Structures are given as structure tokens and as C-alpha cells.
Amino acid sequence: MIPVEWMPPLMFGGLILFMLIGFPVAFSLMGAGLFFSGIAISQGFFDAVFLQAIPQRIFGSVLANDLLLAIPFFTFMGAILERCGLAEEMLDSMGQLFGRIRGGLGYSVIIVGFVLGAITGTVAAQVIAMAMISLPVMMRYGYNMRYATGVLAASGTITQLVPPSLVLIVLADQLKTQNGSADVGSMYLGAWGPSLLQIGLFALYTFFLSRFRPDYLPPAPENELTLKGWALWKKCLMGIIPSAVLIFLVLGTIMTGIATPTESGAMGAMGALALAWLRRASIPNLRGLIQQAYQNTMRITAMVVFILIGSTCFSVVFQGVDGGQWVETLFSHLPGGWIGFLIVVNLFVFFLAFFLDFFEIAFIVVPMLAPVAVKLLSPVLLDSMNGNPQAAASAALVWFGVMLCVNMQTSFMHPPFGFALFYLRGVAPKEVKSSDIYWGALPWVGLQLIMVVVVMAFPALVTTLLDKPAVVVQSQEFNFTGVEEIKPATSSNKIVDEDAPVVFQLDKQSR
């Protein structure tokens, strides 16, 4: 007889074993869930009827989830913008604008990475496009190879945090509890502060490196700076204005309440198609580009759906063996209270990111940690949310989700498994050593971890832009039983708020 307390850790161990054997994550989740469901039924932890919840949740929470429709729209938009020439034009114009100062190409890569992150939402598109354009130029100018590869990889991963990030959409879907939930609009609002601060941190690192090691980041030669004056500003605006229009179509419509995330994703996809058509002269095969974008969108969407189905099988069985209670007990009694909880969770996610993609972490780990996060983090934000418990619970989930999003950026930068490093290795010239790519990523991973600590220490960085509903004041009731005396229904030792509304209640028996 296996004690029920052993089942949750055994399920995690079985999941790791399935993945080490070599099964894809989606099928490892399904296999582990169904395998341990057989053990749970044989041990009498739940009946076979309990497994009916799996198809109900798949059709109710996955296939009928309107929010997840935003993923193919944003993926399609990113696939179109990847090859329409917008990144090339922006990098060229920004390189001309900042080329005269030391580290100018680094600043231009950081800025363009931020802007492209706000309109594409895909890491692969940014890293590949910027590396193919900027890395040969950096090598020609004599930039330090480790800095050049590091800034290109890190600027590509910014898109994970900058709205309309796919990670934020997935986290908003998974961060739902009985006490509160994180919607996509709140996640986008909460991510702006950390994303802007991270851009500033990257630029500050570039600035100090250019002062202490000026030979690492030389200015561009004068003969390379061919544009000046209005011609230079015109070329910059030709890249900025279409980007600003797309950013408004995607983000502006969500934040102003004009459209839902799915509708804004559809508008962004149409805007990307319109931009590709306007730039058709610079695109050799527009029809082939659109066809390839459809194929990439179908591939990524199918991957997400299969991981969701697998995580549903695993999570239903996990809850059936009291896994939720096990996780809450495990993390609620850590030393240090909410600070200890955040430290342990961020270290746990950081090391998981060595082996798992952000989709897998979001679908497996986040739903289990969300109830504990609400329980421990809501009291921290209660005063800043005007004492409203429900608003504090939702804000706690947004804070927790954005913090995890900052942390999961590192999953693309971990040597030697980071996908951004693989993308960079695939398009970098042969003279670029793999050791330079891996060593060059380490300082930027350190900067991303500093951002995790900053977001942990200063929750206002995330919650400042969130709605703060006023506290609902309980009204006072007065009972009139006659004209002789008026007695409040409250006890004599209760402090009466004079500004609260007064509700009069007449006693019908006094007539």
C-alpha cells in the first residue's frame, strides 16, 4: 500500500524519468498522468469515474478557451514581420544614428530589440534577424566578439517580457485561482515597468563597458556613416512609424478597452499583412512568405495545444492525489515567509529553465504555485490596493507572473541549452567561436537575474499601473421602533464612520 502523501513526489519523479528517456514533453505529461492514475485507482485514492474530468477540462478549458486564440494570431504576425525587411531598416537607421558614439551599435541593437519585441513577440525571429544584419557589421567595426554575441542574444529575449509577449498571454491563462485571476491587460500593464527598466539596465551596462574597456566597443568609422541630417531622420521614421501603428493596433486597443487580446491579435496580423504588402518591392516572394508564416503558426499552435492537453492529464491526476495540498504545504512553511517563498520559487524556475521551455514551465509548474502565491503575496499588496482583498489577490498574481516572466527569459540564454544561443550559432559566421557565444551570454544572464531581484524587492514596479478599486464600506443600519428613541444597530463600542451611507429600517410592528 502506497501512502497518498508519496504520490505527488512520485509523479514528479516519473515525469522526469519519462523526459529523460526521450519522450516529448507533451507525451511525457500524458504518460505520467495516465500511468499514475492507474496506480491511484488500484490503491483506492479515487475511482475511475474521476478521470472523466480530463476530457471535460480539455474541451472546456483548452479547446474552448477564447484567450488561447491570441497565440496563433501573434505567432502569425511575428512570422510575417520576421522577413518583411522592417528589422533591417530599423537596425541600419539606428546604427547610423548612434554610430558616432562608442557602443553605438550595441545601443541600436537594444532599442531595436525592444521595438521589435513590442510588435513580434517571438524570440527566434528577433535573434536571427538582428544577428544576420548586425553581427557582420560589429565584426567589421572591431567589436569584442563576446559582447556582440551577448547583446544580440539578450536583446532578442527581451520580447519575452515586452507586451504583447506570448509568455504573458500563457501566464495570464494559467494564473487563475478561486480568490483572484490575472487577465492579459493587467499582465501587459504590469510588464511595462520591468521591461523599460531592463532596457535601461542593458544600456547602462553598455555605457560602463564602453568607458572601462573602450577597445571593446569602438565607434563606427566616418566613411560608414553615409546618412546625415533629414535623410537620416527620414529613414529612422520610416521604420518607427509603421512600428508605432502596429504597437497601437496590438497594445493600444487592449489597454483602451477597444478590443480583447484575441481581437487585437487579429488586428495585428492584418496590420502585418498590410505592412508586408506595402513593402512588397523588397520581398522577393510575398506569397511564399505568407505560406511559410501559416506553416510556422500551425506548428507552434499545435505544440502549445498538445502540451496543454498533456498538462491537463497530469494536473487532474495530480489534484486527485492531493497534489495541490502537498505543494501548498511544501511552500507555505518555508523559512522567511513570502520572501523565502519567492527566493525558492525563482531558484527552482531558474534551474528548471536549463531543461524545459517556457511553455512547459508555464503549463506544469505555474498552476500549482498560483494558489500559494495568492495566499502569501496578497497581504503584502493589501495596503497598496486600498485594502481591497480581491484586488490584492489579482495584483499578487500579476506580480508573481511578471516576476516569473523575467526569470524565464534566462531559459533562452542558459549555456549550453539556451535556444537563443542555438539560433545565434546557426546564423553566425564560421569565425565566431561557440565558446565566445556561451561566455558572452553570462553577463546578460546576470543582468536578467538582477532584474528578478529588483522586481521581487519592489512590487510597485509592477502594480503601479494596475487598477486600485476603492474599498467597499459597509453601510450602517438604524432601527426605528418608535419616536421616543433612536438606537443604532451596531454595538456601543464600535466606531461609527460619519461619512458612510445610512440605511433606515422601520419596524412594522410598531404601527
Salt bridges, closest charged atoms under 4 A:
GLU89 OE1 - ARG279 NH2 2.97
ASP92 OD2 - LYS235 NZ 2.26
ASP173 OD1 - LYS176 NZ 3.74
ASP215 OD1 - ARG213 NE 3.88
GLU224 OE2 - ARG140 NE 3.46
GLU328 OE2 - LYS375 NZ 3.43
ASP436 OD1 - ARG146 NE 3.32
GLU485 OE2 - LYS487 NZ 3.06
